[in-house]
Amino acid sequence: MRDNQPLVSVGMPVYNGEKYIRPAIESLLAQEYERIELIISDNASVDNTREICEGYVKLDSRIRYYRNNENLGPLLNFKRVTDLARGRYFMWAAHDDLWHPSFVRELVTLLSDNSSAVLAVSQGEYINKNGSTSPMAIQFETTLGKSRVQRLAYFFDHCYGVFIYGIWQLKVLVQALTFLGNMTEHWNVDFAIPLLCLNEGDVIVSPQSMFYKRVGIASQAKIIQSKSPWAGTFDPLRSFFLGLECVAWLNPGIGDRLSLAAKFGLISIRKQFSNHYRRKFLSVLRKRLKLAGG
């Protein structure tokens, strides 16, 4: 381990992760870039997650394990690991994903070599329930050389929620989370965070496929179990107003704010919610636009 390497904080929020957390931890500990700290925040799991994590803490001093007294909900648990981070760079790590051994080293090098970059990501693959992999249908593109407006337009056109699992400049990420505040209880925060960060700088992309996202399993359903009042519910206007707040913070021309916020809300609904909520949201939005137009 080289002490002159910048520290990378890896935050792993988890709830009932006993099935997949061992290979996820092993994948992170096997990174060629050794100067990492792995912060595990256990959201009051009721399976063997605690015992597994405490076993790894005894094996590697880079691991810190925290257990919440009660389930905070997934988004507050995601934020908690950033509050505990001490590094220059930060990455969220889902408890059921995997990473190529070069993932951290490659992305930290990209960030170090490009001062305008606030986020580095790699191309990725999906892992299905049978363990087979397939390429992600989307191919990420770097924003180097684009203006601020072009970067934001790029994100609105593509809206890669999976960006959340890249490596971030921690100070920029904290700035975005501070702005969001209590709005981190919105479902589409995985779009709001990259949007706010890309306002500050570029995303840079490794062409190598080094990130393996597990799909088609029940883990996400387990993650959203929570005592929080918002869990499992959705007000279709919340997405719109979160978009409005974010776009206002980005400070485009006044005339663009409503349309950009509406686009932000529609993206979230199209990707994550049922036809019922889409229809309800669109109905309200049409009425608001009609009133706004006189």
N, C-alpha and C positions, 0 to 999 in steps of 0.2 A: 504494500500500500504506500502511495506517495502522499506525504502530508501537504505538498504544495498543490495538489488537485483541489478544485472547489468541491465542497460538500454537496451531495445531491440527497435531498430528503424524499423518501418514498412513502407516501401515505396510503395505507390499506384499510379502508373501512370495511367491516364485515359483520354479517348477522347469519348465524347458523351455517357456517362455511365448512363444516368438517369434511365434506366429500371432496372438495377441490383445493382447499387452502394449502395442503402440503406441497403439491407440485408448484403452486404459485410462489410460495416462499422459497422453495428450492431453486426455481427459475431466477428469482431476484438475487439470491445469495451466490449464484453461479455467474453473475455479471463480471465481465472482464474489467470493468471500472469498479474498483474496490471501495472507493471512499463514498459509501452511501450509508444512510441511516434508514432503517425500516421501522416506520411508526404504524403499529396495528391498533385500531380503535374498535373494540368489540362492543357491538350495540346490544348488550345483554342477551347474548346467545343462550339457547337452552339445550344445545347439543354439546359435543365434545370440543368445540372450537377453543375454549379456554385452555383445556389440558394440552391440546396440540401446540398452541402458541407459547405457553409457558415452557414446554419442552424445548422449543427452538431458542427461546431467550437464554437458556442455560448453555446452548451450543455456540451462540454467536453474539458477541457483545454489541454488534451493530443494531440489534433488534430491541425496540422498546414496545412493550405491550401495555395497553390501557383498557380497562373494562368499565363501561358506563353502568351506573346503578340501575338505570331503566332505559328502555328503548327511546332514543331521542328522535327517531325518524331518520331516513336515509340521508337527507340533504344536510341536516345539522351534523351528522356523523362525518360526512364528507368534509364539512368545514372544520370540524374539530382537528383533523389530522394536519390541516394547514396551520392552525393555531399552534400546534406542537412542533412545527418544523423549524430547523435551525440552519438549513443550507442556503446556498445562493440559488440553487435550482430546486425545482419540486416536480414530482410526478405523482398522480393518482394511480393506484394499482388495484384493479378489481381482484377480489380473492379467488376468482375462478379463471383468470386469464394467464397467458404465458408470454415470455419474451425471449428473443434470441440473445445469446450471451453478449453480443456486441451492441445491443439496443442502447444502453445508457452511454457507453463510450462514444458511439457514433453521434448521438444527438447532442451530447455535451460539446463535442468538437465543433459541430455545426453552429451551436450557440456562441461558443467562444470565438469562432472565426468570423462571425457576422454580428457586428455590434447593434445593428438595427433590429435583430430578431428577438422577439419576446417568447416565441414558442417554436419548438422543433418536434416534428412528427415523422414517422416512417410509414411506408406502405404496409398494408397488413393483410391478414387472412382470417377467415372464420374457422372455428372448431365446432363441429356439430356434436350431438349427444353420443355418437359412435366413435368420436375421436378423430374423424377424418377432417382434413382441411380443404378449404376452397378460397380462391382469391376474393377479396372484397370487390364489389362491383364498381366502387368509386376509386378513382386515382387522384390522390392529392397533388396539388400544385403549389410551388413556392410563390410568395408575393413579392420577393425581392425585385426592386425596380419599379414597383407600382406606387402610385401616389396614395395618400391616406384615403381619399374617396374611392379609388380603384380597389384598395384592399377591402373596404367595407362592402362595396358592390360585389366583390368576389365572394365574400362570406354569405351575403344575402342570396346570391345565386346558387350556392352549393350547400351551405349550412351543415357542415359535418359535425354532428354531435360527438362523434368519436374523437374529435380534436382534444376533448377533455383529458384523454389518456396519453397525451404527449408529454414533453418535458418543458416546463415553464421557467421564466425568470420569476422567482418567488415574489419579489417586490411588486411587480406589475400585477401578478395574480391577486395578491393581498389588496392592492388598490381597488381592483374590480370587486372583490368580495366585500370590501368595506363600503363601497358605493351601494351594492345590492342590499346590504343590511338584512332586514327582516324579509326582503323579497326573495331570499334564498329558499323560502318555502314554496315557491312556484315550481311547477313541474318542468318548465322549459329552461331552467337555469343553465343546463348544459349547452344551450345556444347563447344565452346572455353573456356568460363568462368569456368565451372566445371572441364574441363581438366586441365587448368592452376592451379586451386586451389587444385586439388587432387595431383598435383605434390608436394604440400607443406604439405599435411596431409591427414587424413582419412575422409571418409564419414561414419557416424554412423546412424543406421536405427531403428526407433521405429516399432515394429510389429503391433501396433494399427493403424487402418484406421481412420485418423483424418483430412485428406485434401480432399476437394471436388471440383474437376475441372469441370467447366461448358464447355460443348462441343455442337456442332451442332447448334450454333446460329450465328447471323451476326456480333457479336461484334468485332471479329478479323478483318473482312473486314473494319469496321469503324475505327479501330485503325490504320491501315496502310495508311489511307488517309493522305497525307502530301504534303507540298510544296518542300520537299527535292528532289533533282534531281534523287536520287537512288530509290525512292519509286515506287514500282510496276515493277521494272526492275531487271534483274539478268544477270550478266556476269558469265558464267559457270566456268571460270578460277579463279574467285575471291575466291571461296571456297577452291580451291587447294592451292592458295598462302597463304590464312589465315592459313590453316593447316600446310603449310611448315614453316611459321613464328613461330607458336605455338610449333611445334615439335622441331625446332631449339632451341627455348628458353628452352625447357625441357632438352636439351643436351643429347640425346641418342647417340649411336655410329653413325658415319657418314653414314654408309651403311644402317641404318634403317630409316633415315630421309625421303627419298623420298617415301618409301613404306607406312610409317605411315601417311604422309601428303596426299598421294593419298587415303588411307583408310578414313581419316577424310573427304576429299572432297566427296567421294562416299557415305558416310553415310548421309551427308547433302542433296545431290541430291536425293538419294533414298527415303528419308523421306519427302522431301518438294517440289520437283520440278517435272515438267512434263517429259514425255518420250522424248520430243524434246530436252530438255536441257541435259538429261541423255546421249542421243546419241551423242550430240555435245561434251560434256565433255569427254566421253569415247574415241571419235575419236581423240581429241587433246592429251589426255593422252597417248594413244597408240603410237602416233607419237613421243612424248617426250621420252617415254621409249625406243623406237626403236633407237632414236638418242643417248640416254644416253648409250645404250648397244653397240653402234658402228655398 
